[in-house]
Amino acid sequence: MNKLRLVLALALIWGLAAPMMTWAWLKNSSPIEEAANPERVGQTKEDRQRNATLLTGYEYNKYVVAITGYNGQDRQQVVFWDRQHAVRARVGPRGNYKCGMTLLKDGTLLLATCKNNNEEDPTKKKFDIFVYASSNNGESWEMIGETPLSGKEPSLTALPDGSVVLSAQKGYFGPGTKYKEEINLARSPDGGRTWETSVLPGSDYPRNMIVEADGSLLFVRAAKFDWTRANEGSPNFQLCRSQDGSKTWSFSESVINWDEKRRFGEVSAIRLRDGRLLAAIRSLQKGAPVGDMHGFGITLLTESSDDGKTWSNPRAISRTAEVHTYLTELTDGRLLATYSNYHLPFGVYAIVSSDGGQTWDHDHPVQLALSSLNQVGWPVTLQLDDGSLVTAYALTAYLKQPPDMFVTETVHWRLP
């Protein structure tokens, strides 16, 4: 009887401590996925013993979304910095938050950012979406309009005919909301000044859309996804295709060849020059002490060689608490993964792969922006015609000054 009571008590504690859900772990994960267990963090046995002392003892339910700032990190390291000049700019006023960005045919950068207009009352949160443009590679931004949407986590995609497509999570979370049932879609025929709105069934929203060679649209997302329910959802992708610039859509489910199935979301998919599809997804770190994919989120990578019908077993490409990954294929053939740190130092970072995503240079991350708190991210990186890069993101710039603590920024930079 005592054993039974203990088991029930532990189960209850686990349920209360996991604000998201508990997922299955991969059997054959890469060594980077051992990092959630303090006893396995570090390059040597001695390092792991030291890290175990430094990384244990946290009561994660006492931290917002389980983020201590040290989650799963190897603390037996020092970092040597190389600094490079870059041009950073604020987009609009304080209060602007996560954003999407795209490049128009004439070289104009277009950016859509969300702003919470009811920060003080959680039942009335309403995220409006504003549109900005830059004609000087992101050095300055001008507001050109406001969409009729209420949404978060936007993405922007420029189409060959000059129109622009916007997707976003539903941005109102009060009574009557349908954010678990559909996402926002909008199309602009005039560079982001006016918008025709619609909705798309399904709760998962893409990091980006792919413009195919024939001008059609493809985006990849989790099939039947629900962040908040432990036993609902699909371990596969849904492929969403449009032949008419987002007016109508067709859907198909594609199979991910998991070693052991798990849930995921926030898909960033790109079509490589060799025809393969590559997708970064956000999931939960193997061995996480709580089922929260903020403090214990991780980025997995999978690929398809048959136009998205089947996908390889996803493998880890990030460390613990590194999420919001956005993939960019550069003109020199390298891949760039831009992501958010939900561990210290909070901010936006990028890593590079020189072999098509098989390996990534974790020892030389690019620090693109620092945030005073973990509320940071949703970065998007675009490459311009001259080879330079522009990254857009959100961060906490005014830590003790609510409600407008957040800002949207861009940084114009070059990769060595």
N, C-alpha and C positions, 0 to 999 in steps of 0.2 A: 504493500500500500504506500509506504514512504517513497519507494522508487517511482511509482505511478504519479504521486503528487509532485515529485521533483521534475519529472518529464513534462507534466502539464504546466508547471510554473515556468520552466525554461521556454516552452512553446509560446506561452503568453508574453513573456519578456521579449522574445524574438519578434513577435507580431507587433508589439508596441514600438519597438526600436527601429523597425524598417518602414519608413514613410513611403517607400516605393513598393517594391516587391522582392521576393527571393527567387533567383533563377538557378538553373542547372549550370554546372561548370563544364568546360571543355576537358576532354581526357588528355589530348596531346597538345596542350597549349605551349607557346614558346616560353623560354625562361623568363621573359619580361613579365609574364602573367603570374609569377610567383610572388610579386612584390607586395601584395596585400597582406601577406603573412610576415610579421616583423622578424620571425626567425629565419626567413629566407631572403631578406634584403641585404645585399652586399656582395662584393666580388670574392672575398675570402671568408673562411670560417671565422676568423677573428673579427672581421668587419660585421658579419652577421650577428655575432654575439653582442658586439657593441650596439648595433642598431636595435637589437631586441630590447635592450635596456632603455634606449631613447624613444622607441616607438610604441611601447606598451603602456597600459594603465589608463588609456583614454576611455571615458564613458561617452560613446559617440552620440547617445540620445541627448546629451547636454549641449551639443554643437549643432548649429543650423545646417541641415542636410548633411550631417556627419563630417563636416569639413573642419579639421583641426589646423590645417595649413601644412602639416608634416606627413599627411597620409601616404604611406607606402614608399617614402623617399629614402634613398641611400644617403645617409648623413655623414658618411666617411669620405667626403669629397671636398675639394675646393674648386673654384672656377676662375679661369683666366679670361678676361674680357678683351675683345678687339672692338674698338668703336669706329663707326662710319657715319658720315654726315647723311642726314635724311631731312625731308620737309614734312612737318606734321601740322595738321590744321583741324580746328573744331568745325563741326557741321551743325549749324543752327545753335539754338540756345541750350542752356542747361535743361536737363530733363529728357532730352532725346536719348534713345537707348539702342537696342539691337537693330541691325540694318541689313539690307541687301544692296548689291551694286552690280551694274552692268556697263558695258562700253558700247556706245552708239557708233554708227558707220562714220560719222564726221569727226570722231575722236572725243566727243563729249562723254564725260563720266556721269552716269545717272545713279542716284542713291535714294532709297526709300527707307525711312527710319520710323520707329514707333515711339510714342510718348504716352505715359500713363497719366491720364487727367484726373484720376481719383485715387491717389496714392494713400490717403488717410483712411479710406473705407474699403476694406477688401471685398465687400459684397457689391460694390459699385465700380470696381476696376474697369476701366475702358481705355484701351490702347488705340489712339488714333495714329494714322500713318501719313507722314508728310514726305514730299518729294523735293530733292535738291539736285542741282546740276553744277558741274565744274567744267570749264573749257581750258583749264591750265593744269591738267594732270593732278588735280586734287589739292592744289595750293590754296584755293579759296572756293567757297561754295555759295550758291544763291538758291533760296527757296523759290520753286516755280509752281508749287501747287500742293493741294491736300487731297488725298483720296477719300472717297465716301466710306471706306472700310474701317472697321475696328479690328485690329489684328496685331499679333506678335510674330517674331521669328520670320521676317519677310525674306523673300528671294526675288530677284529681278532678272529677266532674260530678254535681250534684244533679238528680234527676229529679222530675217533677211529682207522682209518687206518694209522695214522701218518701224514696225509696231513693237510694243514692249509688253511682256506678260509679268504679272506680279502674283505670287502666292504668299499666303500667310496663315498662321494658326489663328483661329477665332480669338479675338482680343477682349471679349467681355465674359466675365466668369460669374456673374450674378444669376439670379433666378431666370429660368427660361433659356439659358444658354445651350447651344448645340455644339460646343467645341469638341465633344467626344464623338460627334457624328459626322462632321463635315469641316472642310477648310475653306478659306477665302481664295477666290481667284478674281483677277481683274485684268483687263486688256486696255492699253492706251494706244490710239492711232497717231498721237501727236507728241511723242517724246516725253510722256509723263505728265502732261498738263490736264488732260481729261481722261476719265476712266469708265469703262463698261464693266460692271461687276457681275459675278456669278459665284456659285459654290460648287465644290466637288465632294462627293460622298467619301467618308473615311477620315480618320483622326490624325494620321501621321502626315507630316508636312516635309517637303524636300529641302535640303540645303541649297540645291540648284537644279536647273533643268538643262538637258542636253539638246542642242540644235543639231539635228542630223544633216548629212550631206544633201538630202533632198528637201531641206527646209522644214521637215516635220519636227515635232517636239517629243521628247522622251524624258520622263523622270521616274526614279526608282524610290520606292518607299516600303516600309514594313507593311505587310498585309494584315488587316484587321488588328490594328495596334491599339492598346490602351495602357497608358503609363501606370494607372492606379489600381489595376486588378491583377492579382497574382496568377490566376489560372486562365486568363483570356488572352487571345491573340494567336498569331501564327508565326512559326519560325522561318517563314519564307518571305520573298520579295513580292510586291505587286508592281508590275510594269504599267505605267500610264502613258498612253500615246495619243497625240493629236495631229491630224493632217491639215487642220484649218486654223492654225494659230491660236489654239486653246478654246475655240468655241464648242467643240465636241470632243469626247474622249472615249477611247477603248481601253479595256483593262484585261490583264492576264496575270496569273500567278506563276512565278518561276521558283524552282527548287534550289535551296541552298544545301549543299552536301555537308551538313554538320557532322562532326564526330559525335557530339552530344548536343542536342538542340537547346537553344536559349533564346530569350527575348531581346529585342534591340529597337532602335529608332534613329532619327536624325541622319538620314542617308545622304552622303555626298558622292555622286556617281559621275564619272567622266568617260568619254569615248576616246581611247588612245589612237594615235596615228596608225598603229598596226591593226586597228579594228577591234581590239579587246575592250571590254567594259571593265572598269575598275570601280569598286565601291568601298568607301569608308563608312563604318557604322558605329554607333555608340551603344555599348553594352556594359555589363557589370564585371569588375575585376574578379578573377578566380580567387577563391579563398577569402572574399570580403567578409569582415565580421558583422556587417549589417547590409541589408539589401538596398542600398541607396546609390544610384549611379551619378550622384554629384561628387561626394567625397570619395567614392569608390568606383566611379565610372572609368571606362577605358575605351580606346579606339581599336576596332578590329578591321582588317582589310580582306576583301574577297574579290575574285575576278571571274569573268565569263568569256569564253571563246566561241560561244554559239549564239551570239546576239541576245544574251540574257535569259535563255531558256534554263540553263543550269549554272550554278556558281560553286566555286571551290570552298573547301573548309576555311572559314574565317580564322585569321591568325592575328595576334596582337602586334600593333606597331607603335603603341604609346605606353607610357608608364601610368601608374595609378593617378586618377584625378586629372587626366588630360583628355578633354572632350571638345565638342563643336568642330570637329575636323572638317576642313574644306580642301579639296584636291585641285591642283592646278598643274597641267602639263606645260612645261616651258619650251620655248622655241629650240633650245639646245638639246632637248630630249630628256632632261632631268624632270623629276616630279617634285613638287612642293606640297607639303601638308602643313597648313596653317591651323592652329588650334588654340584653345583656352586652357590656361593653368588654373585648376581649382585647388592647387597646393601652392605653397610659397616658392618663389615670389609670384604673387597673383599677376596675371597679365596675359598678353597674346604673344605666341611664339610660333616658330616654323622650323621644320626639319626637312632635309633633302634626301632623295633617293636617286642614285645614278644608275640603277639596274632595273628600272621598270617597276619599282615597288617591292622588290624582293628583300632588300635591306635598307635601313635608314640610319642616317648619321646622328645618333642620339648624343654623342659626345660634343657636338657643336651646334646646339640649337641657336636660332636667331631670336633675340629678344626684341620684339617689335613694339611693345607697349607694356607699361606697368600700371597696375590698379591698386588702390588702397584697400580693396576688399575683394572677396571672391566673386562678387557680382560683376562679371566681365565676360566679353566674348562675342560669339556668333561671327567670327572674323570671315571676311571674304577677300581673296587676293586675285587681282587681275594683272596680266602682263600687257604692257603697252607696246606700240609699234617699235619703239626704240630699245626694247628689251628691259626697260625698267619695270618696277612693280608698284602697284598701289594696293594697300590693305586697308579695309574699312572695318571698324569694330566698335564695341561699347565698353565702357569701364566705369568704375566708381571713382570720381574725382573729388567729391565733396563729402567725406566720410561722416562728419558730424553735422551735416546741414541738410536734413530732409525737408521737403519731399524731393527736391530736385538734386539728388546726389549724383545722378548719372550723366554721362555725355556720350555723344557719338563723335568719333574722330577718324581721320585717315592719315596714313603715313606713306609718302612716296620715297622708295628706296631701291637699291640695287643689290643683287646677289653676286658675290665674288665668283 
